[in-house]
Amino acid sequence: MSADIYQNGICSRSGRHDLFFSDRPEELALAQAMCARCPVQRECLRLALDQEMEWGVWGGVIFWDGQPLYRKRARGRPSRADRELPLRASVAELRELVGAP
């Protein structure tokens, strides 16, 4: 990660780096909530897309085995409220969002 982005990100000041690389959906959601308040969120996501990150929460998006996800579901049947929410993110849409080619 670029030093400027990392140093200015909430993730570097949080002391909770484990949340950003967890396999637990509730911890990933906490990391995403931190990203939502981060001043370098868009730059972080752009960097993750450019470097084709495999794992972790980058710019509020979960990268799981190279696939961007809006959220990671827990095991079992999803709640009624969660059933309609999208899981997978489109790389093309994310690139458009951050203004990357």
C-alpha positions as a printed NumPy array, in Angstrom:
array([[  0.   ,   0.   ,   0.   ],
       [  1.257,   3.453,  -0.774],
       [  2.782,   5.035,   2.323],
       [  0.705,   8.224,   1.956],
       [ -2.573,   6.351,   1.748],
       [ -1.691,   4.008,   4.578],
       [ -0.488,   6.756,   6.934],
       [ -3.612,   8.848,   6.339],
       [ -6.043,   5.942,   6.633],
       [ -8.157,   5.079,   9.627],
       [ -6.886,   1.506,   9.384],
       [ -3.362,   2.581,  10.346],
       [ -4.555,   4.507,  13.396],
       [ -7.13 ,   1.967,  14.578],
       [ -4.703,  -0.61 ,  15.957],
       [ -7.145,  -3.25 ,  14.666],
       [ -5.415,  -4.502,  11.524],
       [ -6.828,  -7.954,  12.25 ],
       [-10.333,  -6.744,  11.361],
       [ -9.274,  -5.92 ,   7.809],
       [ -8.025,  -9.474,   7.177],
       [-10.502, -11.478,   9.239],
       [-12.551, -14.394,   7.97 ],
       [-15.474, -13.487,  10.254],
       [-18.27 , -11.531,   8.546],
       [-19.013,  -9.416,  11.623],
       [-15.363,  -8.301,  11.863],
       [-15.232,  -7.522,   8.144],
       [-18.364,  -5.402,   8.603],
       [-16.598,  -3.475,  11.399],
       [-13.647,  -2.85 ,   9.079],
       [-16.013,  -1.641,   6.37 ],
       [-17.642,   0.749,   8.849],
       [-14.19 ,   2.206,   9.596],
       [-13.568,   2.59 ,   5.859],
       [-16.816,   4.516,   5.463],
       [-15.357,   7.292,   7.653],
       [-11.87 ,   7.196,   6.146],
       [-10.508,  10.257,   4.296],
       [ -8.561,   8.083,   1.817],
       [-11.251,   5.477,   1.136],
       [-11.453,   6.08 ,  -2.619],
       [ -7.656,   6.126,  -3.065],
       [ -7.359,   2.906,  -1.06 ],
       [ -9.948,   1.167,  -3.247],
       [ -8.233,   2.423,  -6.412],
       [ -4.917,   1.031,  -5.166],
       [ -6.52 ,  -2.329,  -4.331],
       [ -8.009,  -2.573,  -7.819],
       [ -4.743,  -1.553,  -9.491],
       [ -2.757,  -4.097,  -7.472],
       [ -5.434,  -6.802,  -7.799],
       [ -5.55 ,  -7.464,  -4.061],
       [ -6.517, -11.   ,  -3.128],
       [ -7.592, -10.578,   0.511],
       [ -8.765,  -7.976,   2.961],
       [-10.965,  -4.927,   3.221],
       [ -9.715,  -2.14 ,   0.966],
       [-11.618,   1.094,   0.541],
       [-14.712,  -0.437,   2.088],
       [-14.839,  -3.413,  -0.286],
       [-14.033,  -6.964,   0.8  ],
       [-11.587,  -8.801,  -1.453],
       [-11.995, -12.533,  -0.931],
       [ -9.878, -14.856,  -3.043],
       [ -9.469, -12.007,  -5.543],
       [-13.231, -11.425,  -5.882],
       [-14.601,  -8.07 ,  -4.663],
       [-17.605,  -8.373,  -2.369],
       [-19.904,  -5.793,  -0.853],
       [-20.395,  -8.029,   2.151],
       [-19.516, -11.499,   3.382],
       [-22.373, -13.625,   4.615],
       [-22.168, -15.766,   7.702],
       [-22.834, -19.477,   7.382],
       [-26.416, -20.611,   7.26 ],
       [-29.546, -19.154,   5.818],
       [-29.485, -15.372,   5.328],
       [-32.034, -13.226,   7.11 ],
       [-34.947, -11.913,   5.071],
       [-33.441,  -8.434,   5.148],
       [-30.085,  -9.7  ,   3.837],
       [-31.47 , -11.878,   1.045],
       [-32.058,  -8.97 ,  -1.321],
       [-28.716,  -7.24 ,  -0.741],
       [-26.006,  -7.847,  -3.352],
       [-22.929,  -9.843,  -2.355],
       [-20.561,  -9.55 ,  -5.305],
       [-19.191,  -6.295,  -6.601],
       [-18.367,  -5.615, -10.231],
       [-14.724,  -4.671, -10.838],
       [-15.827,  -2.499, -13.76 ],
       [-18.314,  -0.601, -11.572],
       [-15.722,  -0.165,  -8.815],
       [-13.169,   1.155, -11.316],
       [-15.753,   3.626, -12.585],
       [-16.51 ,   4.695,  -9.02 ],
       [-12.85 ,   5.516,  -8.272],
       [-12.146,   6.947, -11.71 ],
       [ -9.603,   4.294, -12.645],
       [ -9.138,   2.982, -16.206]])
